[in-house]
Amino acid sequence: METGKQKYLALEEQHKKTSDKLKFALSEIEILNKQLKKEKEIFHEAFEHLKDTSLEQKYQTMKLKEKYKELEKFSDVQSQSITSKEQEIEQLKLQLDKQKKCHRKLLTEKDIHAQQERYIAQHYYCNT
């Protein structure tokens, strides 16, 4: 019977060791589950923060694109206005050149007329 008791005690000892190992493993699993839960929370917080940041950056990008389009339209309008003004300036230059030629012609004709009058006055008064 001693052998049976020894076997029983050995089994009891082995059962106690296995039970201790099981308790230790369960406590480690519990610790690891708590760590995993904390890491999940940290991950989700970081993910939400990154998601919010991404949405904010997307919004800012959209605003900048809209502003760029507005500035591009404004630039086009200004460019068209400048082109129009340059064309107007060229037409005014041509008109001014035409007027200068006309005035020179008139001055030349006046000079010729004045010379003719002097000539007539000199010859007419000299002959009488």
Sine and cosine of phi, psi and omega as CSV:
sin_phi,cos_phi,sin_psi,cos_psi,sin_omega,cos_omega
0.00,0.00,-0.44,0.90,0.02,-1.00
-0.85,0.52,-0.62,0.79,-0.01,-1.00
-0.92,0.40,-0.63,0.78,0.01,-1.00
-0.92,0.40,-0.61,0.79,0.00,-1.00
-0.94,0.33,-0.63,0.78,0.01,-1.00
-0.91,0.42,-0.65,0.76,0.03,-1.00
-0.90,0.44,-0.67,0.74,0.00,-1.00
-0.89,0.46,-0.70,0.71,0.00,-1.00
-0.91,0.40,-0.64,0.77,0.02,-1.00
-0.90,0.44,-0.69,0.72,0.03,-1.00
-0.91,0.42,-0.65,0.76,0.03,-1.00
-0.88,0.47,-0.69,0.73,0.02,-1.00
-0.90,0.43,-0.69,0.72,0.01,-1.00
-0.91,0.42,-0.66,0.75,0.04,-1.00
-0.88,0.48,-0.67,0.75,0.02,-1.00
-0.90,0.44,-0.69,0.72,0.02,-1.00
-0.89,0.45,-0.69,0.72,0.00,-1.00
-0.90,0.43,-0.65,0.76,0.01,-1.00
-0.90,0.44,-0.66,0.75,0.04,-1.00
-0.90,0.43,-0.69,0.73,0.02,-1.00
-0.88,0.47,-0.66,0.75,0.01,-1.00
-0.90,0.43,-0.69,0.72,0.03,-1.00
-0.88,0.47,-0.69,0.73,0.01,-1.00
-0.89,0.46,-0.72,0.70,0.01,-1.00
-0.89,0.47,-0.67,0.74,0.02,-1.00
-0.91,0.42,-0.64,0.77,0.02,-1.00
-0.93,0.38,-0.61,0.79,0.06,-1.00
-0.91,0.42,-0.65,0.76,0.04,-1.00
-0.88,0.47,-0.66,0.75,0.01,-1.00
-0.90,0.45,-0.69,0.72,0.03,-1.00
-0.88,0.47,-0.72,0.70,0.00,-1.00
-0.90,0.43,-0.61,0.79,0.06,-1.00
-0.89,0.45,-0.65,0.76,0.04,-1.00
-0.91,0.42,-0.68,0.73,0.03,-1.00
-0.88,0.47,-0.69,0.72,0.00,-1.00
-0.89,0.46,-0.66,0.75,0.02,-1.00
-0.88,0.47,-0.70,0.71,0.03,-1.00
-0.89,0.46,-0.69,0.72,-0.01,-1.00
-0.91,0.42,-0.60,0.80,0.08,-1.00
-0.89,0.46,-0.69,0.72,0.01,-1.00
-0.88,0.47,-0.70,0.71,0.02,-1.00
-0.88,0.48,-0.70,0.72,0.01,-1.00
-0.88,0.48,-0.72,0.69,-0.02,-1.00
-0.90,0.43,-0.63,0.78,0.06,-1.00
-0.89,0.45,-0.72,0.70,0.01,-1.00
-0.90,0.44,-0.66,0.75,0.00,-1.00
-0.89,0.46,-0.71,0.70,0.02,-1.00
-0.89,0.45,-0.66,0.76,0.03,-1.00
-0.88,0.47,-0.72,0.69,0.02,-1.00
-0.90,0.44,-0.62,0.78,0.02,-1.00
-0.89,0.45,-0.71,0.70,0.03,-1.00
-0.89,0.46,-0.69,0.72,0.01,-1.00
-0.88,0.48,-0.68,0.73,0.01,-1.00
-0.88,0.47,-0.69,0.73,0.02,-1.00
-0.90,0.43,-0.65,0.76,0.02,-1.00
-0.89,0.45,-0.69,0.73,0.02,-1.00
-0.91,0.41,-0.61,0.79,0.04,-1.00
-0.90,0.44,-0.67,0.74,0.04,-1.00
-0.89,0.46,-0.72,0.70,0.03,-1.00
-0.88,0.47,-0.65,0.76,0.03,-1.00
-0.88,0.47,-0.68,0.73,0.02,-1.00
-0.89,0.45,-0.67,0.74,0.02,-1.00
-0.89,0.46,-0.68,0.74,0.01,-1.00
-0.91,0.42,-0.63,0.78,0.03,-1.00
-0.90,0.44,-0.67,0.75,0.03,-1.00
-0.89,0.45,-0.69,0.73,0.00,-1.00
-0.90,0.44,-0.64,0.77,0.03,-1.00
-0.88,0.48,-0.69,0.72,0.01,-1.00
-0.89,0.46,-0.66,0.75,0.04,-1.00
-0.88,0.47,-0.72,0.70,0.01,-1.00
-0.90,0.43,-0.59,0.81,0.03,-1.00
-0.90,0.43,-0.69,0.72,0.05,-1.00
-0.88,0.47,-0.71,0.70,0.02,-1.00
-0.87,0.50,-0.68,0.73,0.02,-1.00
-0.88,0.47,-0.67,0.74,0.04,-1.00
-0.88,0.47,-0.69,0.72,0.02,-1.00
-0.88,0.47,-0.70,0.71,0.00,-1.00
-0.90,0.44,-0.66,0.75,0.01,-1.00
-0.89,0.46,-0.68,0.73,0.05,-1.00
-0.90,0.44,-0.65,0.76,0.02,-1.00
-0.90,0.45,-0.68,0.73,0.02,-1.00
-0.89,0.46,-0.70,0.72,0.02,-1.00
-0.87,0.49,-0.68,0.73,0.02,-1.00
-0.89,0.46,-0.70,0.71,0.01,-1.00
-0.90,0.43,-0.64,0.77,0.03,-1.00
-0.89,0.46,-0.66,0.75,0.04,-1.00
-0.90,0.43,-0.66,0.75,0.03,-1.00
-0.89,0.45,-0.65,0.76,0.03,-1.00
-0.89,0.46,-0.69,0.73,0.02,-1.00
-0.88,0.47,-0.67,0.75,0.03,-1.00
-0.90,0.43,-0.65,0.76,0.03,-1.00
-0.91,0.41,-0.60,0.80,0.07,-1.00
-0.89,0.46,-0.70,0.71,0.03,-1.00
-0.88,0.47,-0.68,0.73,0.02,-1.00
-0.90,0.44,-0.65,0.76,0.02,-1.00
-0.90,0.43,-0.69,0.72,0.04,-1.00
-0.87,0.49,-0.67,0.75,0.01,-1.00
-0.89,0.45,-0.68,0.73,0.01,-1.00
-0.91,0.41,-0.61,0.79,0.03,-1.00
-0.88,0.48,-0.70,0.71,0.02,-1.00
-0.89,0.46,-0.67,0.75,0.02,-1.00
-0.89,0.45,-0.71,0.71,0.01,-1.00
-0.91,0.42,-0.64,0.77,0.05,-1.00
-0.88,0.47,-0.66,0.75,0.00,-1.00
-0.89,0.45,-0.69,0.73,0.02,-1.00
-0.90,0.44,-0.66,0.75,0.02,-1.00
-0.91,0.42,-0.65,0.76,0.02,-1.00
-0.90,0.44,-0.70,0.71,0.03,-1.00
-0.89,0.46,-0.62,0.78,0.04,-1.00
-0.91,0.42,-0.68,0.73,0.03,-1.00
-0.87,0.49,-0.69,0.72,0.00,-1.00
-0.89,0.45,-0.70,0.71,0.01,-1.00
-0.88,0.48,-0.68,0.74,0.02,-1.00
-0.90,0.43,-0.65,0.76,0.04,-1.00
-0.90,0.44,-0.65,0.76,0.03,-1.00
-0.89,0.45,-0.68,0.73,0.00,-1.00
-0.90,0.43,-0.66,0.75,0.05,-1.00
-0.90,0.44,-0.68,0.74,-0.01,-1.00
-0.88,0.47,-0.73,0.69,0.00,-1.00
-0.90,0.43,-0.67,0.74,-0.02,-1.00
-0.91,0.42,-0.64,0.77,0.00,-1.00
-0.93,0.36,-0.69,0.72,-0.08,-1.00
-0.98,0.19,-0.55,0.84,-0.01,-1.00
-0.95,0.31,-0.69,0.72,-0.01,-1.00
-0.96,0.28,-0.50,0.87,0.01,-1.00
-0.94,0.33,-0.56,0.83,-0.07,-1.00
-0.99,0.13,-0.32,0.95,-0.02,-1.00
-1.00,-0.09,0.00,0.00,0.00,0.00
